[in-house]
Amino acid sequence: MRAVRVNGFGGPEVLTWGEAPDVTPGHGEVLIEVAAAGVNRADLLQRQGNYPPPPGASETLGLECSGVIAELGDGVTGWSVGDRVCALLSGGGYAERVAVPAGQLLPVPEGLDLAAAAGLPEVAATVYSNLVSTAGLRAGQLLLVHGGGSGIGTHAIQLAKALGARVAVTAGSAGKLARCVELGADIAIDYKNQDFVEVLREHGGADVILDNMGAAYLPRNVEALAPHGHLVVIGMQGGVNAELNLGALLRKWGTIHATNLRGRPATGPGSKAEVIAGVRERVWPLVAAGAIVPVIHAEVSDPAEAHRLLDGADTVGKVLLTLG
């Protein structure tokens, strides 16, 4: 089958289309004929040699995809060949076909473009598991999202607003901030010219902070928390080592969580299947109703161009790699 190859770790230019061994579904899996794959920052890190796949996962890039079920493995119920689906993957999405555990599938809502659906599973699972399951975000609370213009950010804004929360975002350009406001953000912070700690202090602090920066923002995130606030770290774009003032955290009665989606087991407590079940129950009705929409910056067929776009300063929302 056709699949994207990584020809030595490096820049986007190491990505080319090539051939890979075909795949077949194992017990409890389905085979998807892929229409499109979502491009995520984890893919960029893996391309650079900084984020190896977990044991047993495909070496091919791609943590989410959409397409049509081509074959059912033994023991699969509730799905049929020909169903339009999107899926959370541990790898393998940048290929014509991928085998995925049935517990990581989501139906494509009626009326939603099949390719666009590839931009939902990873962000929906990340945002739901962290904001709802981990931090317990609820109506009336204030959420701060760093990187509001990202795929995660644009989805988090919409889910938080649907839950009745207020949303503050940081971004580095007027265009990105304007798009965040269009999606429902109440407070738009230009991190290049404003101190998000001071802005949040004017609003009593953030009850929940969704952070993709890690070490670089740790002390300031603690300062920006409201009493009893939750800081959820999901990325380390700003480094991995930082000094934490426990006294400052203690005075806030604050909590810090650090989570990872790709490394979760396929089944069992805290698994990908458990997260996807929650997404299907709590988030998918909002997608079907149009309250949450995938924000797609571009659909391209060149994997190198897809990675360049995702890493670009002007990209808002998701970049999709199309295989049709």
C-alpha positions in Angstrom: 0.0 0.0 0.0 1.0 3.6 -0.4 2.3 5.3 2.8 4.5 8.2 3.9 8.1 7.3 4.5 10.5 9.1 6.9 13.8 9.0 5.1 16.0 9.8 8.0 15.1 12.1 10.8 15.1 15.8 9.9 13.0 18.6 8.3 9.8 18.2 6.3 11.8 17.3 3.2 12.5 13.8 4.7 8.8 12.9 4.1 7.9 11.2 0.8 5.3 8.9 -0.5 6.4 5.3 -0.8 5.4 1.7 -0.3 4.7 -0.1 3.0 3.5 -3.6 3.8 -0.3 -3.9 3.6 -2.1 -4.3 6.9 -4.9 -6.6 8.0 -7.2 -6.2 11.0 -6.5 -8.4 14.0 -9.0 -9.5 16.6 -11.2 -6.6 17.7 -9.9 -4.3 15.0 -11.3 -2.8 11.8 -9.5 -1.9 8.6 -10.0 1.6 7.4 -9.6 2.8 3.8 -8.1 6.2 4.7 -9.5 9.4 3.1 -7.5 11.9 5.2 -5.2 12.0 8.2 -4.9 14.8 10.7 -1.4 16.3 11.1 -0.4 16.9 14.7 2.6 18.4 16.4 3.5 14.9 17.7 4.0 13.9 14.1 6.6 16.7 13.7 8.4 15.6 16.8 8.4 12.0 15.6 9.8 13.1 12.2 12.6 14.8 14.0 13.4 11.7 16.0 12.2 13.2 19.3 9.0 11.2 19.8 9.2 7.5 19.1 5.9 5.5 18.8 4.9 3.4 21.8 5.8 -0.3 21.8 3.8 -2.2 19.2 2.5 0.9 17.4 3.1 1.5 13.7 6.2 3.3 12.7 4.2 5.2 10.1 3.2 8.7 11.2 -0.4 9.7 11.9 -2.5 9.8 15.1 -5.9 10.2 13.6 -7.7 9.6 10.3 -11.1 9.4 8.6 -12.3 7.0 6.0 -14.5 4.0 5.3 -14.4 0.6 6.9 -13.1 -1.9 4.5 -12.9 -5.0 6.6 -13.9 -6.2 10.1 -11.6 -8.3 12.3 -12.8 -11.2 14.4 -15.0 -10.2 17.4 -16.0 -6.8 16.1 -19.7 -5.9 16.6 -21.6 -2.7 16.1 -19.8 -1.7 12.9 -20.2 -2.6 9.2 -18.1 -2.6 6.1 -18.8 0.8 4.3 -19.4 2.8 7.5 -18.0 6.3 7.4 -15.7 6.6 10.5 -12.9 8.6 12.0 -10.4 7.1 14.5 -7.9 7.8 17.2 -4.6 6.0 16.4 -1.3 5.2 18.0 0.2 5.5 14.6 -0.2 4.6 11.0 -2.6 7.3 9.7 -0.4 8.5 6.9 -1.2 5.5 4.7 -3.9 4.2 2.4 -5.1 1.7 5.0 -4.8 1.4 8.7 -6.0 -1.2 11.3 -7.4 0.2 14.5 -9.1 -1.2 17.6 -12.9 -0.8 17.2 -13.0 1.0 20.6 -11.1 3.9 19.0 -13.7 4.5 16.2 -16.2 7.3 16.0 -19.0 7.5 13.4 -18.8 10.5 11.0 -21.9 12.6 11.8 -24.4 13.0 8.9 -23.6 16.0 6.8 -19.9 16.3 7.9 -17.3 16.1 5.2 -15.4 12.8 5.4 -12.0 14.4 5.0 -12.7 17.2 7.6 -13.7 14.5 10.1 -10.0 13.5 10.2 -9.3 16.7 12.2 -11.5 15.7 15.1 -10.5 12.5 16.9 -7.2 13.6 18.4 -8.3 17.1 19.5 -11.7 15.9 20.7 -10.1 13.1 22.8 -7.4 15.4 24.2 -9.7 18.3 25.1 -12.5 16.1 26.5 -10.1 13.9 28.6 -8.3 16.9 30.0 -10.9 19.6 30.5 -13.9 17.4 31.4 -12.5 14.2 32.9 -9.4 15.5 34.5 -10.1 19.2 35.4 -13.9 19.0 35.7 -14.6 22.2 33.8 -18.1 23.4 34.3 -20.4 26.2 33.6 -19.4 29.6 34.9 -15.7 28.8 35.3 -12.9 30.5 33.4 -10.7 28.5 31.1 -7.4 29.8 29.8 -6.1 28.1 26.6 -2.6 28.7 25.5 -2.2 28.5 21.8 -5.9 29.3 21.1 -5.4 29.2 17.3 -4.1 25.6 17.3 -6.2 22.5 16.5 -6.4 21.8 20.3 -7.2 25.4 21.0 -9.9 25.9 18.5 -11.7 22.8 19.7 -11.2 23.7 23.4 -12.9 27.1 22.9 -15.9 25.5 21.3 -16.3 22.7 23.9 -15.8 25.0 26.8 -18.5 27.5 25.5 -20.9 24.6 25.0 -20.3 23.6 28.6 -21.2 27.2 29.7 -17.6 28.2 30.7 -15.9 31.5 29.8 -12.8 31.3 27.7 -9.5 33.2 27.6 -6.9 32.5 25.0 -3.3 33.4 24.2 -2.1 33.7 20.6 0.7 35.6 18.8 -1.2 37.5 16.1 -4.2 39.6 15.6 -5.6 37.3 13.0 -5.4 34.2 15.3 -7.0 36.1 18.1 -9.8 37.4 15.9 -10.5 33.8 14.8 -10.6 32.7 18.4 -13.1 35.4 19.3 -15.3 34.2 16.3 -15.3 30.8 17.8 -16.4 32.1 21.2 -13.4 33.2 23.2 -14.3 36.0 25.7 -10.8 37.2 26.4 -8.1 37.4 23.7 -4.5 37.9 24.9 -1.6 38.8 22.6 1.2 37.0 24.4 3.8 39.0 22.5 2.5 42.3 23.9 0.5 41.4 27.0 1.2 39.6 30.2 -1.4 36.9 30.5 -0.9 36.7 34.3 -2.0 40.4 34.7 -4.9 39.9 32.3 -6.2 36.9 34.2 -5.6 38.6 37.6 -8.2 41.2 36.5 -10.7 38.4 36.0 -10.0 36.6 39.3 -7.7 34.0 37.8 -8.3 30.9 35.7 -10.2 28.0 37.1 -8.6 25.7 34.5 -5.5 26.3 32.3 -4.8 24.1 29.3 -1.1 24.5 28.6 1.0 23.3 25.7 4.2 25.1 26.7 5.4 23.2 29.8 8.4 24.5 31.6 8.6 28.0 30.1 5.1 28.8 31.5 5.0 26.8 34.7 5.6 29.6 37.3 3.4 32.1 35.5 0.6 29.6 35.0 0.6 29.0 38.8 0.3 32.7 39.3 -2.6 32.9 36.8 -4.6 30.2 38.6 -7.8 31.1 40.6 -8.1 29.5 44.0 -8.6 25.7 43.7 -7.6 26.0 40.1 -6.3 23.2 37.8 -3.3 23.5 35.6 -3.3 20.8 32.9 0.0 20.4 31.0 -0.4 18.6 27.6 2.7 19.8 25.8 6.3 20.7 26.3 7.0 23.2 23.5 8.7 25.4 26.1 10.9 22.8 27.6 10.7 20.0 30.3 12.6 21.4 33.3 11.3 24.2 35.5 11.4 25.3 39.1 8.1 25.1 40.9 7.3 27.3 43.8 5.2 25.0 46.0 4.3 27.8 48.3 2.6 29.7 45.5 0.7 26.5 44.5 -0.2 25.8 48.1 -1.6 29.3 48.6 -3.9 28.7 45.6 -4.9 25.2 46.8 -4.0 24.4 43.2 -3.5 21.2 41.3 -1.1 20.4 38.4 -1.9 17.6 36.0 0.4 16.3 33.3 -1.2 14.0 30.8 -0.5 12.1 27.6 -3.0 10.6 25.1 -0.8 8.5 22.8 0.6 6.4 25.7 -2.7 5.4 27.1 -3.6 1.7 26.8 -6.1 0.6 24.2 -8.6 -0.7 26.8 -9.3 -0.6 30.5 -9.4 2.2 33.0 -8.0 5.5 31.6 -7.7 3.9 28.1 -8.2 5.3 24.7 -11.4 3.3 24.4 -12.7 4.9 27.6 -11.8 8.4 26.4 -13.5 7.7 23.0 -16.6 6.4 24.7 -16.8 9.6 26.7 -16.2 11.7 23.5 -19.0 9.8 21.7 -21.4 10.4 24.6 -20.6 14.0 25.6 -19.0 15.7 22.6 -20.3 13.9 19.5 -23.9 15.2 20.0 -22.4 18.8 19.9 -20.6 18.0 16.7 -23.8 16.5 15.1 -25.7 19.6 16.1 -23.1 22.0 14.7 -22.1 23.5 18.0 -18.6 22.2 17.5 -17.1 22.2 14.0 -13.6 21.0 12.9 -11.5 24.1 12.1 -9.5 23.2 9.0 -6.7 25.5 7.8 -5.8 23.4 4.7 -6.1 20.0 3.0 -2.9 19.0 1.1 -1.6 15.8 -0.5 2.1 16.5 0.0 3.2 15.4 3.5 6.2 17.8 3.5 3.9 20.7 2.8 1.5 19.5 5.4 4.3 19.6 8.1 5.5 23.1 6.9 2.0 24.4 7.2 1.4 23.1 10.7 4.7 24.6 11.8 3.8 28.0 10.2 3.0 31.1 12.2 -0.3 31.8 10.3 -1.9 28.4 10.6 -5.2 28.3 12.5 -6.8 25.0 13.3 -6.0 21.7 11.7 -3.9 20.7 8.6 -5.1 17.5 6.9 -3.1 15.1 4.7 -5.5 13.8 2.0 -5.1 10.4 0.5 -8.1 10.4 -1.9 
